[in-house]
Amino acid sequence: MIGYEVGNGKLHANINAGVIINAYSWQKGDVLDTAFRPVSITTGKSNSPYQFKTNIGVGFMVGTSFIIS
């Protein structure tokens, strides 16, 4: 993230922007199916309708704010 702020004594504005990188993700646990039986959602386990997958992703984030003092 990088940011920049401008302003005078009463009004300030800033903007922040950056890149978010998700290199790896995993989940571990159980959820209940429609018959109230536990089903594993642990990454790497097969035969699960709730299977979480490992992934690589990139996201972008931008934010602005205004400050009046």
N, CA, C and O atoms as a Tripos MOL2 file, in Angstrom:
@<TRIPOS>MOLECULE
protein
  276   275    69     0     0
PROTEIN
NO_CHARGES

@<TRIPOS>ATOM
      1 N           0.8350   -1.1760    0.0000 N.3       1 MET1
      2 CA          0.0000    0.0000    0.0000 C.3       1 MET1
      3 C           0.8830    1.2440    0.0000 C.2       1 MET1
      4 O           1.9140    1.3060    0.6710 O.2       1 MET1
      5 N           0.4510    2.2120   -0.7620 N.am      2 ILE2
      6 CA          1.0960    3.5180   -0.7240 C.3       2 ILE2
      7 C           0.0000    4.5500   -0.5360 C.2       2 ILE2
      8 O          -1.1530    4.3110   -0.8940 O.2       2 ILE2
      9 N           0.3490    5.6720    0.0120 N.am      3 GLY3
     10 CA         -0.6350    6.7130    0.2590 C.3       3 GLY3
     11 C          -0.0700    8.0890    0.0070 C.2       3 GLY3
     12 O           1.1410    8.3100    0.0200 O.2       3 GLY3
     13 N          -0.9960    9.0110   -0.2240 N.am      4 TYR4
     14 CA         -0.6210   10.4030   -0.4600 C.3       4 TYR4
     15 C          -1.6830   11.2780    0.1770 C.2       4 TYR4
     16 O          -2.8770   11.0120    0.0430 O.2       4 TYR4
     17 N          -1.2470   12.3310    0.8740 N.am      5 GLU5
     18 CA         -2.1840   13.2440    1.5420 C.3       5 GLU5
     19 C          -1.8740   14.6720    1.1480 C.2       5 GLU5
     20 O          -0.7110   15.0720    1.0810 O.2       5 GLU5
     21 N          -2.9290   15.4430    0.8860 N.am      6 VAL6
     22 CA         -2.8050   16.8680    0.5740 C.3       6 VAL6
     23 C          -3.8040   17.6140    1.4390 C.2       6 VAL6
     24 O          -4.7970   17.0480    1.8960 O.2       6 VAL6
     25 N          -3.5310   18.8800    1.6570 N.am      7 GLY7
     26 CA         -4.4990   19.6710    2.3940 C.3       7 GLY7
     27 C          -3.8990   20.9210    2.9820 C.2       7 GLY7
     28 O          -2.6980   21.1790    2.8960 O.2       7 GLY7
     29 N          -4.7990   21.6960    3.5900 N.am      8 ASN8
     30 CA         -4.3780   22.8890    4.2940 C.3       8 ASN8
     31 C          -4.7870   22.7160    5.7570 C.2       8 ASN8
     32 O          -4.9900   21.5860    6.2010 O.2       8 ASN8
     33 N          -4.9080   23.7830    6.4990 N.am      9 GLY9
     34 CA         -5.2050   23.6880    7.9190 C.3       9 GLY9
     35 C          -6.5670   23.1090    8.2520 C.2       9 GLY9
     36 O          -6.7260   22.5170    9.3190 O.2       9 GLY9
     37 N          -7.5660   23.2590    7.3730 N.am     10 LYS10
     38 CA         -8.9180   22.8020    7.6870 C.3      10 LYS10
     39 C          -9.3730   21.5750    6.9070 C.2      10 LYS10
     40 O         -10.1860   20.7970    7.4080 O.2      10 LYS10
     41 N          -8.8780   21.3910    5.7210 N.am     11 LEU11
     42 CA         -9.3510   20.3030    4.8650 C.3      11 LEU11
     43 C          -8.1700   19.4710    4.3760 C.2      11 LEU11
     44 O          -7.1970   20.0020    3.8410 O.2      11 LEU11
     45 N          -8.2720   18.1730    4.5670 N.am     12 HIS12
     46 CA         -7.2470   17.2440    4.0860 C.3      12 HIS12
     47 C          -7.9290   16.1450    3.2700 C.2      12 HIS12
     48 O          -9.0520   15.7410    3.5700 O.2      12 HIS12
     49 N          -7.2530   15.6800    2.2600 N.am     13 ALA13
     50 CA         -7.7210   14.5480    1.4690 C.3      13 ALA13
     51 C          -6.5530   13.5990    1.2780 C.2      13 ALA13
     52 O          -5.4210   14.0300    1.0580 O.2      13 ALA13
     53 N          -6.8330   12.2940    1.3640 N.am     14 ASN14
     54 CA         -5.7720   11.3390    1.0860 C.3      14 ASN14
     55 C          -6.3150   10.1790    0.2770 C.2      14 ASN14
     56 O          -7.5090    9.8810    0.2740 O.2      14 ASN14
     57 N          -5.3800    9.5400   -0.4080 N.am     15 ILE15
     58 CA         -5.7110    8.3700   -1.2090 C.3      15 ILE15
     59 C          -4.6650    7.2940   -0.9120 C.2      15 ILE15
     60 O          -3.4720    7.5760   -0.8060 O.2      15 ILE15
     61 N          -5.1340    6.0800   -0.7840 N.am     16 ASN16
     62 CA         -4.2640    4.9330   -0.5640 C.3      16 ASN16
     63 C          -4.5580    3.9090   -1.6480 C.2      16 ASN16
     64 O          -5.7140    3.6980   -2.0150 O.2      16 ASN16
     65 N          -3.5240    3.2820   -2.1520 N.am     17 ALA17
     66 CA         -3.7000    2.2650   -3.1820 C.3      17 ALA17
     67 C          -2.6210    1.2050   -3.0150 C.2      17 ALA17
     68 O          -1.5270    1.4790   -2.5220 O.2      17 ALA17
     69 N          -2.9500    0.0020   -3.4330 N.am     18 GLY18
     70 CA         -1.9630   -1.0500   -3.3370 C.3      18 GLY18
     71 C          -2.4490   -2.3550   -3.9280 C.2      18 GLY18
     72 O          -3.5890   -2.4820   -4.3750 O.2      18 GLY18
     73 N          -1.5580   -3.3080   -3.9150 N.am     19 VAL19
     74 CA         -1.8150   -4.6340   -4.4580 C.3      19 VAL19
     75 C          -1.8530   -5.6210   -3.2890 C.2      19 VAL19
     76 O          -1.0190   -5.5590   -2.3870 O.2      19 VAL19
     77 N          -2.8120   -6.5150   -3.3160 N.am     20 ILE20
     78 CA         -2.9250   -7.5660   -2.3100 C.3      20 ILE20
     79 C          -2.6690   -8.8900   -3.0150 C.2      20 ILE20
     80 O          -3.3130   -9.2090   -4.0150 O.2      20 ILE20
     81 N          -1.7240   -9.6520   -2.4850 N.am     21 ILE21
     82 CA         -1.3800  -10.9330   -3.0920 C.3      21 ILE21
     83 C          -1.7250  -12.0460   -2.1200 C.2      21 ILE21
     84 O          -1.2610  -12.0550   -0.9800 O.2      21 ILE21
     85 N          -2.5380  -12.9800   -2.5760 N.am     22 ASN22
     86 CA         -2.8790  -14.1640   -1.8040 C.3      22 ASN22
     87 C          -2.0690  -15.3120   -2.3960 C.2      22 ASN22
     88 O          -2.3570  -15.7910   -3.4930 O.2      22 ASN22
     89 N          -1.0520  -15.7450   -1.6540 N.am     23 ALA23
     90 CA         -0.1620  -16.7720   -2.1850 C.3      23 ALA23
     91 C          -0.6630  -18.1890   -1.9210 C.2      23 ALA23
     92 O          -0.4020  -19.0950   -2.7120 O.2      23 ALA23
     93 N          -1.3840  -18.3860   -0.8070 N.am     24 TYR24
     94 CA         -1.8410  -19.7270   -0.4730 C.3      24 TYR24
     95 C          -2.9300  -19.6090    0.5750 C.2      24 TYR24
     96 O          -2.8450  -18.7670    1.4690 O.2      24 TYR24
     97 N          -3.9260  -20.4250    0.4740 N.am     25 SER25
     98 CA         -4.9710  -20.4120    1.4940 C.3      25 SER25
     99 C          -5.4080  -21.8360    1.7920 C.2      25 SER25
    100 O          -5.3080  -22.7210    0.9430 O.2      25 SER25
    101 N          -5.8860  -22.0430    2.9930 N.am     26 TRP26
    102 CA         -6.3740  -23.3550    3.3790 C.3      26 TRP26
    103 C          -7.4380  -23.1890    4.4470 C.2      26 TRP26
    104 O          -7.4910  -22.1710    5.1380 O.2      26 TRP26
    105 N          -8.2620  -24.1750    4.5710 N.am     27 GLN27
    106 CA         -9.3110  -24.2110    5.5840 C.3      27 GLN27
    107 C          -9.2710  -25.5650    6.2610 C.2      27 GLN27
    108 O          -8.8890  -26.5620    5.6490 O.2      27 GLN27
    109 N          -9.6630  -25.6000    7.5120 N.am     28 LYS28
    110 CA         -9.7270  -26.8560    8.2360 C.3      28 LYS28
    111 C         -10.9660  -26.8150    9.1210 C.2      28 LYS28
    112 O         -11.1890  -25.8380    9.8370 O.2      28 LYS28
    113 N         -11.7640  -27.8630    9.0730 N.am     29 GLY29
    114 CA        -12.9420  -27.9170    9.9230 C.3      29 GLY29
    115 C         -14.0280  -28.7940    9.3410 C.2      29 GLY29
    116 O         -13.8060  -29.5400    8.3880 O.2      29 GLY29
    117 N         -15.2040  -28.6910    9.9280 N.am     30 ASP30
    118 CA        -16.3670  -29.4670    9.5100 C.3      30 ASP30
    119 C         -17.5890  -28.5660    9.4490 C.2      30 ASP30
    120 O         -17.6810  -27.5800   10.1800 O.2      30 ASP30
    121 N         -18.5290  -28.9100    8.5740 N.am     31 VAL31
    122 CA        -19.8480  -28.2860    8.5180 C.3      31 VAL31
    123 C         -20.8780  -29.4010    8.5420 C.2      31 VAL31
    124 O         -20.5500  -30.5630    8.3000 O.2      31 VAL31
    125 N         -22.1120  -29.0550    8.8320 N.am     32 LEU32
    126 CA        -23.1730  -30.0580    8.8430 C.3      32 LEU32
    127 C         -23.8580  -30.1220    7.4890 C.2      32 LEU32
    128 O         -24.1360  -29.0910    6.8760 O.2      32 LEU32
    129 N         -24.1310  -31.3450    7.0230 N.am     33 ASP33
    130 CA        -24.8730  -31.4970    5.7700 C.3      33 ASP33
    131 C         -26.3680  -31.4220    6.0730 C.2      33 ASP33
    132 O         -26.7570  -31.1170    7.2000 O.2      33 ASP33
    133 N         -27.2070  -31.6990    5.0740 N.am     34 THR34
    134 CA        -28.6590  -31.5800    5.2540 C.3      34 THR34
    135 C         -29.2300  -32.6000    6.2210 C.2      34 THR34
    136 O         -30.3370  -32.4170    6.7280 O.2      34 THR34
    137 N         -28.4870  -33.6850    6.4870 N.am     35 ALA35
    138 CA        -28.9180  -34.6920    7.4550 C.3      35 ALA35
    139 C         -28.2520  -34.4600    8.8250 C.2      35 ALA35
    140 O         -28.3090  -35.3230    9.7010 O.2      35 ALA35
    141 N         -27.6240  -33.2900    8.9970 N.am     36 PHE36
    142 CA        -26.9590  -32.9190   10.2440 C.3      36 PHE36
    143 C         -25.7840  -33.8210   10.6060 C.2      36 PHE36
    144 O         -25.4860  -34.0310   11.7820 O.2      36 PHE36
    145 N         -25.1200  -34.3500    9.5780 N.am     37 ARG37
    146 CA        -23.8950  -35.1260    9.7770 C.3      37 ARG37
    147 C         -22.7120  -34.2260    9.4480 C.2      37 ARG37
    148 O         -22.8000  -33.4160    8.5260 O.2      37 ARG37
    149 N         -21.5970  -34.3490   10.1860 N.am     38 PRO38
    150 CA        -20.4320  -33.5050    9.8860 C.3      38 PRO38
    151 C         -19.7720  -33.9010    8.5670 C.2      38 PRO38
    152 O         -19.5960  -35.0820    8.2680 O.2      38 PRO38
    153 N         -19.4160  -32.8910    7.7970 N.am     39 VAL39
    154 CA        -18.7060  -33.0710    6.5290 C.3      39 VAL39
    155 C         -17.4320  -32.2390    6.6030 C.2      39 VAL39
    156 O         -17.4800  -31.0570    6.9450 O.2      39 VAL39
    157 N         -16.2950  -32.8490    6.2860 N.am     40 SER40
    158 CA        -15.0180  -32.1520    6.3610 C.3      40 SER40
    159 C         -14.8930  -31.1070    5.2560 C.2      40 SER40
    160 O         -15.2390  -31.3640    4.1040 O.2      40 SER40
    161 N         -14.3910  -29.9200    5.6230 N.am     41 ILE41
    162 CA        -14.0700  -28.8890    4.6270 C.3      41 ILE41
    163 C         -12.5600  -28.6530    4.5880 C.2      41 ILE41
    164 O         -12.1020  -27.6480    4.0440 O.2      41 ILE41
    165 N         -11.7950  -29.5690    5.1580 N.am     42 THR42
    166 CA        -10.3440  -29.4160    5.2220 C.3      42 THR42
    167 C          -9.7440  -29.4690    3.8270 C.2      42 THR42
    168 O         -10.0680  -30.3590    3.0400 O.2      42 THR42
    169 N          -8.8840  -28.5320    3.5240 N.am     43 THR43
    170 CA         -8.2290  -28.4750    2.2220 C.3      43 THR43
    171 C          -7.4500  -29.7620    1.9700 C.2      43 THR43
    172 O          -6.7240  -30.2370    2.8440 O.2      43 THR43
    173 N          -7.6020  -30.3150    0.7860 N.am     44 GLY44
    174 CA         -6.8800  -31.5210    0.4170 C.3      44 GLY44
    175 C          -7.6870  -32.7910    0.6020 C.2      44 GLY44
    176 O          -7.3180  -33.8280    0.0520 O.2      44 GLY44
    177 N          -8.7700  -32.7480    1.3530 N.am     45 LYS45
    178 CA         -9.6290  -33.9220    1.5140 C.3      45 LYS45
    179 C         -10.5360  -34.0090    0.2880 C.2      45 LYS45
    180 O         -11.0280  -32.9910   -0.2000 O.2      45 LYS45
    181 N         -10.7520  -35.2040   -0.1990 N.am     46 SER46
    182 CA        -11.5700  -35.3640   -1.4060 C.3      46 SER46
    183 C         -13.0110  -35.6980   -1.0370 C.2      46 SER46
    184 O         -13.3250  -35.9390    0.1290 O.2      46 SER46
    185 N         -13.8710  -35.7090   -2.0300 N.am     47 ASN47
    186 CA        -15.2840  -36.0730   -1.9130 C.3      47 ASN47
    187 C         -16.0620  -35.1490   -0.9770 C.2      47 ASN47
    188 O         -16.9390  -35.6070   -0.2440 O.2      47 ASN47
    189 N         -15.7550  -33.8820   -0.9950 N.am     48 SER48
    190 CA        -16.4790  -32.9250   -0.1710 C.3      48 SER48
    191 C         -17.1610  -31.9040   -1.0700 C.2      48 SER48
    192 O         -16.5010  -31.2870   -1.9060 O.2      48 SER48
    193 N         -18.4730  -31.7140   -0.9160 N.am     49 PRO49
    194 CA        -19.1430  -30.6910   -1.7280 C.3      49 PRO49
    195 C         -18.7580  -29.2800   -1.3020 C.2      49 PRO49
    196 O         -19.0300  -28.3200   -2.0230 O.2      49 PRO49
    197 N         -18.1240  -29.1450   -0.1350 N.am     50 TYR50
    198 CA        -17.7240  -27.8430    0.3860 C.3      50 TYR50
    199 C         -16.2240  -27.6270    0.2750 C.2      50 TYR50
    200 O         -15.6560  -26.8370    1.0300 O.2      50 TYR50
    201 N         -15.5860  -28.3050   -0.6370 N.am     51 GLN51
    202 CA        -14.1250  -28.2970   -0.7450 C.3      51 GLN51
    203 C         -13.5860  -26.8920   -0.9800 C.2      51 GLN51
    204 O         -13.9680  -26.2330   -1.9470 O.2      51 GLN51
    205 N         -12.7030  -26.4300   -0.1020 N.am     52 PHE52
    206 CA        -11.9660  -25.2010   -0.3160 C.3      52 PHE52
    207 C         -10.7250  -25.5430   -1.1250 C.2      52 PHE52
    208 O         -10.1310  -26.6060   -0.9450 O.2      52 PHE52
    209 N         -10.3440  -24.6550   -2.0010 N.am     53 LYS53
    210 CA         -9.2090  -24.9250   -2.8680 C.3      53 LYS53
    211 C          -8.0720  -23.9670   -2.5480 C.2      53 LYS53
    212 O          -8.2890  -22.8060   -2.2030 O.2      53 LYS53
    213 N          -6.8600  -24.4820   -2.6700 N.am     54 THR54
    214 CA         -5.7090  -23.5980   -2.5690 C.3      54 THR54
    215 C          -5.6710  -22.7530   -3.8360 C.2      54 THR54
    216 O          -6.1210  -23.1880   -4.8960 O.2      54 THR54
    217 N          -5.1350  -21.5530   -3.7200 N.am     55 ASN55
    218 CA         -5.1430  -20.6880   -4.8880 C.3      55 ASN55
    219 C          -4.0700  -19.6220   -4.7810 C.2      55 ASN55
    220 O          -3.4780  -19.4010   -3.7250 O.2      55 ASN55
    221 N          -3.8470  -18.9890   -5.8760 N.am     56 ILE56
    222 CA         -3.0000  -17.8090   -5.9390 C.3      56 ILE56
    223 C          -3.8540  -16.7190   -6.5680 C.2      56 ILE56
    224 O          -4.4700  -16.9310   -7.6130 O.2      56 ILE56
    225 N          -3.8910  -15.5640   -5.9360 N.am     57 GLY57
    226 CA         -4.7210  -14.4940   -6.4530 C.3      57 GLY57
    227 C          -4.0850  -13.1350   -6.2420 C.2      57 GLY57
    228 O          -3.2140  -12.9600   -5.3900 O.2      57 GLY57
    229 N          -4.5330  -12.1850   -7.0270 N.am     58 VAL58
    230 CA         -4.0590  -10.8130   -6.9190 C.3      58 VAL58
    231 C          -5.2840   -9.9080   -6.8660 C.2      58 VAL58
    232 O          -6.2220  -10.0670   -7.6470 O.2      58 VAL58
    233 N          -5.2630   -8.9690   -5.9480 N.am     59 GLY59
    234 CA         -6.3450   -8.0020   -5.8460 C.3      59 GLY59
    235 C          -5.7790   -6.5990   -5.7540 C.2      59 GLY59
    236 O          -4.6070   -6.4100   -5.4290 O.2      59 GLY59
    237 N          -6.6040   -5.6330   -6.0390 N.am     60 PHE60
    238 CA         -6.2030   -4.2360   -5.9760 C.3      60 PHE60
    239 C          -7.1170   -3.5170   -4.9940 C.2      60 PHE60
    240 O          -8.3220   -3.7640   -4.9610 O.2      60 PHE60
    241 N          -6.5460   -2.6360   -4.2030 N.am     61 MET61
    242 CA         -7.3220   -1.9060   -3.2210 C.3      61 MET61
    243 C          -7.0450   -0.4160   -3.3710 C.2      61 MET61
    244 O          -5.8960    0.0040   -3.5040 O.2      61 MET61
    245 N          -8.1160    0.3770   -3.3470 N.am     62 VAL62
    246 CA         -8.0000    1.8240   -3.4260 C.3      62 VAL62
    247 C          -8.9420    2.4110   -2.3880 C.2      62 VAL62
    248 O         -10.0850    1.9710   -2.2610 O.2      62 VAL62
    249 N          -8.4670    3.3970   -1.6500 N.am     63 GLY63
    250 CA         -9.3130    4.0540   -0.6580 C.3      63 GLY63
    251 C          -9.0190    5.5450   -0.6180 C.2      63 GLY63
    252 O          -7.8860    5.9780   -0.8270 O.2      63 GLY63
    253 N         -10.0540    6.3150   -0.3460 N.am     64 THR64
    254 CA         -9.9040    7.7580   -0.2030 C.3      64 THR64
    255 C         -10.5590    8.1990    1.0910 C.2      64 THR64
    256 O         -11.4630    7.5340    1.5970 O.2      64 THR64
    257 N         -10.1050    9.3160    1.6250 N.am     65 SER65
    258 CA        -10.7530    9.8980    2.7920 C.3      65 SER65
    259 C         -10.5880   11.4060    2.7580 C.2      65 SER65
    260 O          -9.6420   11.9380    2.1780 O.2      65 SER65
    261 N         -11.5280   12.0750    3.3900 N.am     66 PHE66
    262 CA        -11.5140   13.5270    3.5030 C.3      66 PHE66
    263 C         -11.6610   13.8740    4.9710 C.2      66 PHE66
    264 O         -12.5080   13.3080    5.6630 O.2      66 PHE66
    265 N         -10.8530   14.7870    5.4470 N.am     67 ILE67
    266 CA        -10.8640   15.1620    6.8600 C.3      67 ILE67
    267 C         -11.0840   16.6700    6.9460 C.2      67 ILE67
    268 O         -10.3520   17.4580    6.3470 O.2      67 ILE67
    269 N         -12.1020   17.0460    7.7000 N.am     68 ILE68
    270 CA        -12.3800   18.4570    7.9530 C.3      68 ILE68
    271 C         -12.1360   18.7030    9.4320 C.2      68 ILE68
    272 O         -12.7610   18.0650   10.2790 O.2      68 ILE68
    273 N         -11.2430   19.6110    9.7460 N.am     69 SER69
    274 CA        -10.9600   19.8870   11.1560 C.3      69 SER69
    275 C         -11.2330   21.3220   11.5190 C.2      69 SER69
    276 O         -11.0440   21.7140   12.6710 O.2      69 SER69
@<TRIPOS>BOND
     1     1     2 1
     2     2     3 1
     3     3     4 2
     4     3     5 am
     5     5     6 1
     6     6     7 1
     7     7     8 2
     8     7     9 am
     9     9    10 1
    10    10    11 1
    11    11    12 2
    12    11    13 am
    13    13    14 1
    14    14    15 1
    15    15    16 2
    16    15    17 am
    17    17    18 1
    18    18    19 1
    19    19    20 2
    20    19    21 am
    21    21    22 1
    22    22    23 1
    23    23    24 2
    24    23    25 am
    25    25    26 1
    26    26    27 1
    27    27    28 2
    28    27    29 am
    29    29    30 1
    30    30    31 1
    31    31    32 2
    32    31    33 am
    33    33    34 1
    34    34    35 1
    35    35    36 2
    36    35    37 am
    37    37    38 1
    38    38    39 1
    39    39    40 2
    40    39    41 am
    41    41    42 1
    42    42    43 1
    43    43    44 2
    44    43    45 am
    45    45    46 1
    46    46    47 1
    47    47    48 2
    48    47    49 am
    49    49    50 1
    50    50    51 1
    51    51    52 2
    52    51    53 am
    53    53    54 1
    54    54    55 1
    55    55    56 2
    56    55    57 am
    57    57    58 1
    58    58    59 1
    59    59    60 2
    60    59    61 am
    61    61    62 1
    62    62    63 1
    63    63    64 2
    64    63    65 am
    65    65    66 1
    66    66    67 1
    67    67    68 2
    68    67    69 am
    69    69    70 1
    70    70    71 1
    71    71    72 2
    72    71    73 am
    73    73    74 1
    74    74    75 1
    75    75    76 2
    76    75    77 am
    77    77    78 1
    78    78    79 1
    79    79    80 2
    80    79    81 am
    81    81    82 1
    82    82    83 1
    83    83    84 2
    84    83    85 am
    85    85    86 1
    86    86    87 1
    87    87    88 2
    88    87    89 am
    89    89    90 1
    90    90    91 1
    91    91    92 2
    92    91    93 am
    93    93    94 1
    94    94    95 1
    95    95    96 2
    96    95    97 am
    97    97    98 1
    98    98    99 1
    99    99   100 2
   100    99   101 am
   101   101   102 1
   102   102   103 1
   103   103   104 2
   104   103   105 am
   105   105   106 1
   106   106   107 1
   107   107   108 2
   108   107   109 am
   109   109   110 1
   110   110   111 1
   111   111   112 2
   112   111   113 am
   113   113   114 1
   114   114   115 1
   115   115   116 2
   116   115   117 am
   117   117   118 1
   118   118   119 1
   119   119   120 2
   120   119   121 am
   121   121   122 1
   122   122   123 1
   123   123   124 2
   124   123   125 am
   125   125   126 1
   126   126   127 1
   127   127   128 2
   128   127   129 am
   129   129   130 1
   130   130   131 1
   131   131   132 2
   132   131   133 am
   133   133   134 1
   134   134   135 1
   135   135   136 2
   136   135   137 am
   137   137   138 1
   138   138   139 1
   139   139   140 2
   140   139   141 am
   141   141   142 1
   142   142   143 1
   143   143   144 2
   144   143   145 am
   145   145   146 1
   146   146   147 1
   147   147   148 2
   148   147   149 am
   149   149   150 1
   150   150   151 1
   151   151   152 2
   152   151   153 am
   153   153   154 1
   154   154   155 1
   155   155   156 2
   156   155   157 am
   157   157   158 1
   158   158   159 1
   159   159   160 2
   160   159   161 am
   161   161   162 1
   162   162   163 1
   163   163   164 2
   164   163   165 am
   165   165   166 1
   166   166   167 1
   167   167   168 2
   168   167   169 am
   169   169   170 1
   170   170   171 1
   171   171   172 2
   172   171   173 am
   173   173   174 1
   174   174   175 1
   175   175   176 2
   176   175   177 am
   177   177   178 1
   178   178   179 1
   179   179   180 2
   180   179   181 am
   181   181   182 1
   182   182   183 1
   183   183   184 2
   184   183   185 am
   185   185   186 1
   186   186   187 1
   187   187   188 2
   188   187   189 am
   189   189   190 1
   190   190   191 1
   191   191   192 2
   192   191   193 am
   193   193   194 1
   194   194   195 1
   195   195   196 2
   196   195   197 am
   197   197   198 1
   198   198   199 1
   199   199   200 2
   200   199   201 am
   201   201   202 1
   202   202   203 1
   203   203   204 2
   204   203   205 am
   205   205   206 1
   206   206   207 1
   207   207   208 2
   208   207   209 am
   209   209   210 1
   210   210   211 1
   211   211   212 2
   212   211   213 am
   213   213   214 1
   214   214   215 1
   215   215   216 2
   216   215   217 am
   217   217   218 1
   218   218   219 1
   219   219   220 2
   220   219   221 am
   221   221   222 1
   222   222   223 1
   223   223   224 2
   224   223   225 am
   225   225   226 1
   226   226   227 1
   227   227   228 2
   228   227   229 am
   229   229   230 1
   230   230   231 1
   231   231   232 2
   232   231   233 am
   233   233   234 1
   234   234   235 1
   235   235   236 2
   236   235   237 am
   237   237   238 1
   238   238   239 1
   239   239   240 2
   240   239   241 am
   241   241   242 1
   242   242   243 1
   243   243   244 2
   244   243   245 am
   245   245   246 1
   246   246   247 1
   247   247   248 2
   248   247   249 am
   249   249   250 1
   250   250   251 1
   251   251   252 2
   252   251   253 am
   253   253   254 1
   254   254   255 1
   255   255   256 2
   256   255   257 am
   257   257   258 1
   258   258   259 1
   259   259   260 2
   260   259   261 am
   261   261   262 1
   262   262   263 1
   263   263   264 2
   264   263   265 am
   265   265   266 1
   266   266   267 1
   267   267   268 2
   268   267   269 am
   269   269   270 1
   270   270   271 1
   271   271   272 2
   272   271   273 am
   273   273   274 1
   274   274   275 1
   275   275   276 2
@<TRIPOS>SUBSTRUCTURE
     1 MET1         2 RESIDUE 1 A MET
     2 ILE2         6 RESIDUE 1 A ILE
     3 GLY3        10 RESIDUE 1 A GLY
     4 TYR4        14 RESIDUE 1 A TYR
     5 GLU5        18 RESIDUE 1 A GLU
     6 VAL6        22 RESIDUE 1 A VAL
     7 GLY7        26 RESIDUE 1 A GLY
     8 ASN8        30 RESIDUE 1 A ASN
     9 GLY9        34 RESIDUE 1 A GLY
    10 LYS10       38 RESIDUE 1 A LYS
    11 LEU11       42 RESIDUE 1 A LEU
    12 HIS12       46 RESIDUE 1 A HIS
    13 ALA13       50 RESIDUE 1 A ALA
    14 ASN14       54 RESIDUE 1 A ASN
    15 ILE15       58 RESIDUE 1 A ILE
    16 ASN16       62 RESIDUE 1 A ASN
    17 ALA17       66 RESIDUE 1 A ALA
    18 GLY18       70 RESIDUE 1 A GLY
    19 VAL19       74 RESIDUE 1 A VAL
    20 ILE20       78 RESIDUE 1 A ILE
    21 ILE21       82 RESIDUE 1 A ILE
    22 ASN22       86 RESIDUE 1 A ASN
    23 ALA23       90 RESIDUE 1 A ALA
    24 TYR24       94 RESIDUE 1 A TYR
    25 SER25       98 RESIDUE 1 A SER
    26 TRP26      102 RESIDUE 1 A TRP
    27 GLN27      106 RESIDUE 1 A GLN
    28 LYS28      110 RESIDUE 1 A LYS
    29 GLY29      114 RESIDUE 1 A GLY
    30 ASP30      118 RESIDUE 1 A ASP
    31 VAL31      122 RESIDUE 1 A VAL
    32 LEU32      126 RESIDUE 1 A LEU
    33 ASP33      130 RESIDUE 1 A ASP
    34 THR34      134 RESIDUE 1 A THR
    35 ALA35      138 RESIDUE 1 A ALA
    36 PHE36      142 RESIDUE 1 A PHE
    37 ARG37      146 RESIDUE 1 A ARG
    38 PRO38      150 RESIDUE 1 A PRO
    39 VAL39      154 RESIDUE 1 A VAL
    40 SER40      158 RESIDUE 1 A SER
    41 ILE41      162 RESIDUE 1 A ILE
    42 THR42      166 RESIDUE 1 A THR
    43 THR43      170 RESIDUE 1 A THR
    44 GLY44      174 RESIDUE 1 A GLY
    45 LYS45      178 RESIDUE 1 A LYS
    46 SER46      182 RESIDUE 1 A SER
    47 ASN47      186 RESIDUE 1 A ASN
    48 SER48      190 RESIDUE 1 A SER
    49 PRO49      194 RESIDUE 1 A PRO
    50 TYR50      198 RESIDUE 1 A TYR
    51 GLN51      202 RESIDUE 1 A GLN
    52 PHE52      206 RESIDUE 1 A PHE
    53 LYS53      210 RESIDUE 1 A LYS
    54 THR54      214 RESIDUE 1 A THR
    55 ASN55      218 RESIDUE 1 A ASN
    56 ILE56      222 RESIDUE 1 A ILE
    57 GLY57      226 RESIDUE 1 A GLY
    58 VAL58      230 RESIDUE 1 A VAL
    59 GLY59      234 RESIDUE 1 A GLY
    60 PHE60      238 RESIDUE 1 A PHE
    61 MET61      242 RESIDUE 1 A MET
    62 VAL62      246 RESIDUE 1 A VAL
    63 GLY63      250 RESIDUE 1 A GLY
    64 THR64      254 RESIDUE 1 A THR
    65 SER65      258 RESIDUE 1 A SER
    66 PHE66      262 RESIDUE 1 A PHE
    67 ILE67      266 RESIDUE 1 A ILE
    68 ILE68      270 RESIDUE 1 A ILE
    69 SER69      274 RESIDUE 1 A SER
